[in-house]
Amino acid sequence: MPLLRMAVGVVIAFGLDRLSKILIIDWLDLASVGVIEVQPPYLVLQMAWNRGINFGLFKEHDGGWGLVAVALLASLVLAIWVRNQRGWIRPLAAGIIAGGALGNALDRVIYGAVADYLNMSCCGIRNPYSFNVADVFIFGGAFMLIISGRTRRPS
């Protein structure tokens, strides 16, 4: 049952990430347009090809297929770990982390880099970085795992 709950998370995260990229990168042709101001500065679609990891770190090393392998391995490790979890929060959280990681890995296969396109700024602070829906799921899933770990009852 935990693997089924994880699979639901994978399908949701991966599916929404792919759908957003099809709509924004392909349909709106953001790759060619570069920037679409939706509600500046709060929401700007700003194309960025990320060859590194989060925030473009290590982009000069161009991880490529190595980072695809890391995403696949991390997803496998999460699936092994989740088999012994009870409840639905941790399996779902692990699934959305894996779904996000697999979404970014597919970008590396399709585009040669992760397609980042969401840029949000606020309150006089300009955010120079773009991110994508998969990143939101990865961070959200990690947050869910952290919070779920804090709710344990003492034995």
C-alpha positions as CSV (number, residue, x, y, z in Angstrom):
1,M,0.0,0.0,0.0
2,P,2.8,2.5,0.7
3,L,4.2,2.0,-2.8
4,L,0.8,2.7,-4.3
5,R,0.6,5.9,-2.3
6,M,4.0,6.8,-3.5
7,A,3.0,6.0,-7.1
8,V,0.1,8.5,-6.8
9,G,2.6,11.2,-5.7
10,V,4.9,10.3,-8.7
11,V,2.0,10.5,-11.2
12,I,0.7,13.8,-9.8
13,A,4.1,15.5,-9.6
14,F,5.5,14.2,-12.9
15,G,2.2,14.7,-14.7
16,L,1.7,18.3,-13.6
17,D,5.4,19.1,-14.3
18,R,5.2,17.7,-17.8
19,L,1.9,19.4,-18.5
20,S,3.2,22.8,-17.4
21,K,6.3,22.4,-19.6
22,I,4.3,21.4,-22.6
23,L,2.0,24.4,-22.2
24,I,4.7,26.9,-21.3
25,I,7.8,25.8,-23.2
26,D,6.1,24.3,-26.3
27,W,2.7,25.9,-26.6
28,L,3.7,29.4,-25.5
29,D,7.1,28.9,-27.1
30,L,8.9,30.4,-24.1
31,A,12.2,28.9,-25.4
32,S,12.1,31.4,-28.3
33,V,10.2,34.3,-26.7
34,G,12.5,34.3,-23.6
35,V,10.2,36.3,-21.2
36,I,6.5,36.6,-20.7
37,E,5.4,39.0,-18.0
38,V,2.2,37.5,-16.5
39,Q,1.9,39.7,-13.3
40,P,5.3,41.4,-12.8
41,P,7.2,41.2,-10.6
42,Y,5.2,38.5,-8.8
43,L,5.0,36.1,-11.7
44,V,7.2,36.3,-14.8
45,L,7.8,33.4,-17.2
46,Q,11.5,33.7,-17.7
47,M,13.3,30.9,-19.7
48,A,16.4,29.5,-18.1
49,W,18.2,26.3,-19.1
50,N,19.8,24.8,-16.0
51,R,22.7,22.4,-16.7
52,G,23.6,22.2,-13.1
53,I,21.6,21.5,-9.9
54,N,19.4,23.9,-7.9
55,F,20.0,27.6,-8.6
56,G,22.4,26.6,-11.4
57,L,25.1,25.4,-9.0
58,F,27.8,23.4,-10.7
59,K,26.5,24.3,-14.2
60,E,30.1,24.6,-15.5
61,H,30.5,20.8,-14.9
62,D,27.4,19.9,-17.0
63,G,26.2,16.9,-15.1
64,G,24.0,15.7,-17.9
65,W,23.5,11.9,-17.8
66,G,25.1,11.7,-14.4
67,L,22.3,13.8,-12.9
68,V,19.8,11.7,-14.7
69,A,21.3,8.7,-13.0
70,V,21.2,10.4,-9.6
71,A,17.5,11.2,-10.1
72,L,16.8,7.6,-11.0
73,L,18.8,6.3,-8.1
74,A,17.2,8.7,-5.6
75,S,13.8,7.6,-6.8
76,L,14.7,3.9,-6.3
77,V,16.1,4.6,-2.8
78,L,12.9,6.5,-1.9
79,A,10.8,3.5,-3.2
80,I,12.8,1.1,-1.1
81,W,12.6,3.3,2.0
82,V,8.8,4.0,1.6
83,R,7.9,0.3,1.7
84,N,8.2,0.3,5.5
85,Q,6.4,3.6,6.1
86,R,2.9,3.7,7.6
87,G,0.2,6.2,6.9
88,W,-0.1,8.2,3.7
89,I,2.0,11.4,4.3
90,R,5.5,10.0,3.9
91,P,4.7,7.8,0.9
92,L,3.0,10.7,-0.8
93,A,5.8,13.0,0.0
94,A,8.4,10.5,-1.3
95,G,6.3,10.2,-4.4
96,I,6.2,13.9,-5.2
97,I,9.9,14.2,-4.6
98,A,10.5,11.3,-7.0
99,G,8.0,12.7,-9.5
100,G,9.8,16.0,-9.5
101,A,13.2,14.5,-9.8
102,L,12.0,12.3,-12.7
103,G,10.4,15.3,-14.4
104,N,13.7,17.2,-14.2
105,A,15.6,14.1,-15.4
106,L,13.3,13.8,-18.4
107,D,14.1,17.5,-19.2
108,R,17.8,16.6,-19.3
109,V,17.0,13.7,-21.8
110,I,14.7,15.8,-24.0
111,Y,16.4,19.3,-23.9
112,G,19.9,18.6,-22.6
113,A,19.2,20.7,-19.5
114,V,16.4,21.3,-17.0
115,A,13.8,23.8,-18.3
116,D,13.2,26.5,-15.6
117,Y,10.7,29.1,-16.4
118,L,9.0,30.5,-13.2
119,N,10.4,33.7,-11.8
120,M,8.8,35.3,-8.8
121,S,9.9,38.5,-7.0
122,C,8.3,40.6,-4.3
123,C,8.7,43.4,-1.9
124,G,11.5,45.2,-3.7
125,I,13.7,42.1,-3.8
126,R,14.4,40.9,-7.4
127,N,14.8,37.1,-7.7
128,P,17.4,36.4,-10.4
129,Y,16.6,32.7,-10.5
130,S,13.9,30.7,-12.4
131,F,12.5,27.4,-11.3
132,N,9.9,25.0,-12.4
133,V,6.9,22.9,-11.1
134,A,9.2,19.9,-10.5
135,D,11.3,22.0,-8.2
136,V,8.2,23.0,-6.2
137,F,7.3,19.4,-5.8
138,I,10.8,18.4,-4.7
139,F,11.0,21.1,-2.1
140,G,7.3,20.6,-1.0
141,G,7.9,16.9,-0.6
142,A,11.0,17.4,1.4
143,F,9.1,19.9,3.6
144,M,6.4,17.3,4.1
145,L,8.9,14.7,5.1
146,I,10.5,17.0,7.6
147,I,7.2,18.0,9.1
148,S,6.0,14.4,9.3
149,G,9.1,13.4,11.2
150,R,8.4,16.0,13.8
151,T,4.9,14.6,14.6
152,R,6.1,11.3,16.0
153,R,4.9,10.3,19.4
154,P,7.6,9.2,22.0
155,S,7.6,5.5,22.6
